[in-house]
Structures are given as structure tokens and as C-alpha cells.
């Protein structure tokens, strides 16, 4: 059984307002066996398209290699846009060494609610996938149940948007008073190739495809991600 440990600590600053939440990078990142075009940072897999979408949206001219400059480029973007990264899975076991979310067993989750309380400026969670089994939203729903928190549906359109009330302890003049802050969650369409089939069946995608035959699933994600990045 392979122990798959997340190789990166959460990347969060005091002024972070949005948090990207995924699961785990491919095992090769934990094993130090990166491919030539991998970047040794969050979502640095050559086969993960998140940074391709961001690069397209902001015209960043990012490097896709093992260089330190490629890491700095991504960190600079996140800092400038007050975006952080905190994947929800700390570690898991795998019978087969691959990046499949469904292949994860004996999963240990990070205390995402704890990070939200530590960094009070965070008001939005960007899930890199929906509520499918072992996806980030799926795990987050399990996590918040332990805290007596529930998601409230805001919009059922794609990407689906929810919100929840996070208890916050505020010090009063005479005694502490429990307050709440609202945190929004956005379940973005996954960047995986497997999601292309579901995208191709979406009415919105078909609409744009009918108007422009060159429109593809990459363009669809860029259009969706642009609003939140």
C-alpha cells in the first residue's frame, strides 16, 4: 500500500480572500519524480490545466518547467490577486500509484474550517470539481458535518454556488459574543479530461458550440473560470 502524502503546505496570506481547494497532486510530486514540464508547486502537473486557464485569462506567459522562476510566477499571481491554495486532503493510502480520486483510501482531511477561522479575510472557496465521490466538495461536506455546518444552495447553475455561516468568536466589552460570517463556495468544472464528456452534454456548451464550431471544452472552462480568477 502506497502512502500518498500531500507535498505542499497550504499557501495562504493574511489578506487572502479566495481559496482554491482540490484534493492531492499526482503521487510523483510526493515522490520527487517530476516530469520535465511539471512545476514544483500547487497544481503544477503538466496534465492539470488550471494554470493554463489562468495563463490564458491573464496573459501571464507562465513557464511550464521545473525552474524556480515558474514557481515564483505562480506565487506572485496568487499573492497579487489575494488567492490562496489549501487542498483538503492531507494524506491517503493507495493500492495503485496513480492520481485517481476514487483510488484514495484511509483518507486524512485537513482542518479547512480551522484555516478559515485563522484567516478571517477568506470569503470564497473555489472547489476544483463538484460533489462526485472523493472530490473536494464531497470531502468538504463531510468535514463541515463534524462542525454542525450545512451548505445552503445559492445557484444550481454550473458552476454551482453554495454558502454557509461560519461561527466566529468576537471579543465584546464584557463577554465574548458568537457571531457569523458568510463564506461562499463555487464548484468549478474539473480540469480533468474525464470531465470533457459531461461538458459536451451541457446546454450552455452546445449553445456556444453551435455559434462557433471552433469553441471547445478548454474555451468553456476559461469562460467559466474567468469570473472567479
C-alpha positions as semicolon CSV with decimal commas, in nm:
position;residue;x (nm);y (nm);z (nm)
1;X;0,000;0,000;0,000
2;X;0,141;0,339;-0,103
3;X;0,115;0,627;0,146
4;X;0,031;0,938;-0,054
5;X;0,128;1,245;0,149
6;X;0,046;1,595;0,023
7;X;0,383;1,755;-0,066
8;X;0,280;2,119;-0,011
9;X;0,166;2,317;0,289
10;X;-0,133;2,547;0,237
11;X;-0,038;2,869;0,057
12;X;-0,233;3,140;0,242
13;X;-0,153;3,502;0,328
14;X;-0,318;3,729;0,583
15;X;-0,507;3,919;0,311
16;X;-0,616;3,610;0,114
17;X;-0,984;3,634;0,014
18;X;-1,027;3,328;-0,211
19;X;-0,903;2,975;-0,152
20;X;-0,854;2,711;-0,421
21;X;-0,948;2,371;-0,279
22;X;-0,855;2,045;-0,451
23;X;-0,757;1,702;-0,325
24;X;-0,400;1,582;-0,392
25;X;-0,142;1,632;-0,667
26;X;-0,026;1,316;-0,850
27;X;0,194;1,082;-0,642
28;X;0,506;1,173;-0,842
29;X;0,505;1,514;-0,669
30;X;0,527;1,344;-0,329
31;X;0,798;1,110;-0,462
32;X;1,008;1,387;-0,618
33;X;0,982;1,239;-0,967
34;X;0,856;1,536;-1,165
35;X;0,818;1,538;-1,542
36;X;1,012;1,788;-1,750
37;X;0,712;2,022;-1,786
38;X;0,587;1,985;-1,428
39;X;0,617;2,280;-1,190
40;X;0,710;2,201;-0,830
41;X;0,414;2,389;-0,686
42;X;0,040;2,360;-0,629
43;X;-0,141;2,239;-0,943
44;X;0,194;2,209;-1,115
45;X;0,117;1,888;-1,301
46;X;0,168;1,916;-1,676
47;X;-0,164;1,731;-1,711
48;X;-0,355;1,969;-1,482
49;X;-0,491;2,262;-1,682
50;X;-0,567;2,510;-1,401
51;X;-0,261;2,725;-1,468
52;X;-0,326;2,705;-1,843
53;X;-0,669;2,860;-1,783
54;X;-0,524;3,130;-1,559
55;X;-0,245;3,198;-1,807
56;X;-0,499;3,237;-2,087
57;X;-0,723;3,468;-1,882
58;X;-0,445;3,699;-1,760
59;X;-0,186;3,665;-2,043
60;X;0,085;3,581;-1,791
61;X;0,323;3,393;-2,022
62;X;0,389;3,138;-1,750
63;X;0,676;2,894;-1,768
64;X;0,589;2,525;-1,755
65;X;0,906;2,356;-1,632
66;X;1,097;2,264;-1,315
67;X;1,251;2,610;-1,274
68;X;1,231;2,825;-0,962
69;X;1,108;3,110;-1,181
70;X;0,798;2,906;-1,274
71;X;0,718;2,871;-0,903
72;X;0,772;3,244;-0,838
73;X;0,543;3,335;-1,130
74;X;0,257;3,138;-0,978
75;X;0,317;3,260;-0,625
76;X;0,328;3,621;-0,745
77;X;-0,003;3,582;-0,926
78;X;-0,171;3,431;-0,619
79;X;-0,038;3,699;-0,386
80;X;-0,133;3,986;-0,619
81;X;-0,487;3,853;-0,658
82;X;-0,528;3,757;-0,290
83;X;-0,584;3,391;-0,380
84;X;-0,459;3,102;-0,170
85;X;-0,442;2,724;-0,207
86;X;-0,544;2,472;0,057
87;X;-0,620;2,124;-0,074
88;X;-0,849;1,938;0,161
89;X;-0,668;1,601;0,165
90;X;-0,358;1,576;0,385
91;X;-0,280;1,213;0,305
92;X;-0,428;0,883;0,190
93;X;-0,335;0,527;0,101
94;X;-0,338;0,386;-0,249
95;X;-0,333;0,028;-0,371
96;X;-0,227;0,158;-0,713
97;X;0,009;0,450;-0,761
98;X;-0,199;0,688;-0,972
99;X;-0,379;1,021;-0,935
100;X;-0,735;0,887;-0,927
101;X;-0,953;1,045;-0,658
102;X;-1,154;0,722;-0,639
103;X;-0,835;0,530;-0,563
104;X;-0,782;0,708;-0,231
105;X;-0,830;0,503;0,087
106;X;-0,793;0,576;0,460
107;X;-0,811;0,946;0,384
108;X;-0,693;1,210;0,631
109;X;-0,850;1,551;0,575
110;X;-0,706;1,890;0,655
111;X;-0,891;2,112;0,901
112;X;-1,019;2,359;0,645
113;X;-1,260;2,517;0,891
114;X;-0,963;2,582;1,117
115;X;-0,783;2,766;0,836
116;X;-1,095;2,973;0,765
117;X;-1,106;3,080;1,127
118;X;-0,734;3,159;1,127
119;X;-0,760;3,372;0,812
120;X;-1,076;3,584;0,852
121;X;-1,049;3,762;0,515
122;X;-1,128;3,442;0,321
123;X;-1,482;3,468;0,186
124;X;-1,480;3,226;-0,108
125;X;-1,377;2,863;-0,161
126;X;-1,309;2,755;-0,519
127;X;-1,353;2,378;-0,548
128;X;-1,172;2,226;-0,846
129;X;-1,457;1,981;-0,904
130;X;-1,812;1,907;-0,798
131;X;-1,969;1,675;-0,545
132;X;-1,863;1,347;-0,706
133;X;-1,721;1,086;-0,469
134;X;-1,379;1,178;-0,328
135;X;-1,390;1,520;-0,492
136;X;-1,308;1,840;-0,297
137;X;-1,672;1,943;-0,245
138;X;-1,759;1,586;-0,139
139;X;-1,487;1,588;0,128
140;X;-1,574;1,940;0,240
141;X;-1,934;1,836;0,302
142;X;-1,809;1,552;0,522
143;X;-1,571;1,788;0,700
144;X;-1,829;2,053;0,789
145;X;-2,074;1,797;0,925
146;X;-1,833;1,748;1,214
147;X;-1,872;2,121;1,288
148;X;-2,250;2,125;1,259
149;X;-2,235;2,338;0,942
150;X;-2,451;2,291;0,632
151;X;-2,423;2,426;0,278
152;X;-2,709;2,641;0,151
153;X;-2,771;2,637;-0,224
154;X;-2,737;2,981;-0,385
155;X;-2,735;2,885;-0,753
156;X;-2,785;2,546;-0,918
157;X;-2,639;2,665;-1,247
158;X;-2,293;2,545;-1,346
159;X;-2,076;2,619;-1,160
160;X;-2,299;2,550;-0,858
161;X;-2,268;2,803;-0,578
162;X;-2,340;2,745;-0,211
163;X;-2,281;2,940;0,106
164;X;-2,255;2,869;0,477
165;X;-2,237;3,058;0,801
166;X;-1,909;3,022;0,985
167;X;-1,921;3,083;1,362
168;X;-1,673;3,345;1,471
169;X;-1,595;3,436;1,830
170;X;-1,569;3,813;1,868
171;X;-1,450;3,967;2,193
172;X;-1,706;4,204;2,340
173;X;-1,669;4,468;2,606
174;X;-1,787;4,247;2,889
175;X;-1,808;3,899;2,740
176;X;-1,735;3,707;2,424
177;X;-2,017;3,701;2,172
178;X;-2,068;3,443;1,897
179;X;-2,102;3,599;1,552
180;X;-2,110;3,455;1,199
181;X;-1,951;3,534;0,866
182;X;-2,079;3,412;0,532
183;X;-1,845;3,206;0,314
184;X;-1,932;3,124;-0,047
185;X;-1,831;2,802;-0,224
186;X;-1,801;2,763;-0,601
187;X;-1,784;2,416;-0,756
188;X;-1,590;2,471;-1,078
189;X;-1,595;2,221;-1,361
190;X;-1,297;1,990;-1,311
191;X;-0,995;2,040;-1,534
192;X;-0,961;1,666;-1,586
193;X;-1,004;1,512;-1,929
194;X;-1,280;1,290;-1,791
195;X;-1,498;1,598;-1,741
196;X;-1,493;1,677;-2,114
197;X;-1,772;1,427;-2,179
198;X;-2,007;1,589;-1,929
199;X;-1,918;1,935;-2,060
200;X;-2,005;1,834;-2,417
201;X;-2,359;1,747;-2,299
202;X;-2,424;2,080;-2,125
203;X;-2,683;2,304;-2,298
204;X;-2,463;2,612;-2,247
205;X;-2,166;2,444;-2,412
206;X;-2,384;2,329;-2,702
207;X;-2,512;2,684;-2,740
208;X;-2,164;2,832;-2,783
209;X;-2,051;2,540;-2,996
210;X;-2,341;2,597;-3,237
211;X;-2,240;2,960;-3,278
212;X;-1,870;2,883;-3,314
213;X;-1,764;2,532;-3,428
214;X;-1,409;2,607;-3,305
215;X;-1,534;2,651;-2,947
216;X;-1,404;2,363;-2,732
217;X;-1,401;2,238;-2,373
218;X;-1,086;2,439;-2,294
219;X;-1,262;2,757;-2,405
220;X;-1,564;2,662;-2,195
221;X;-1,354;2,631;-1,880
222;X;-1,171;2,956;-1,949
223;X;-1,509;3,129;-1,984
224;X;-1,624;2,978;-1,654
225;X;-1,303;3,034;-1,458
226;X;-1,264;3,395;-1,576
227;X;-1,536;3,514;-1,337
228;X;-1,358;3,375;-1,031
229;X;-0,990;3,421;-1,117
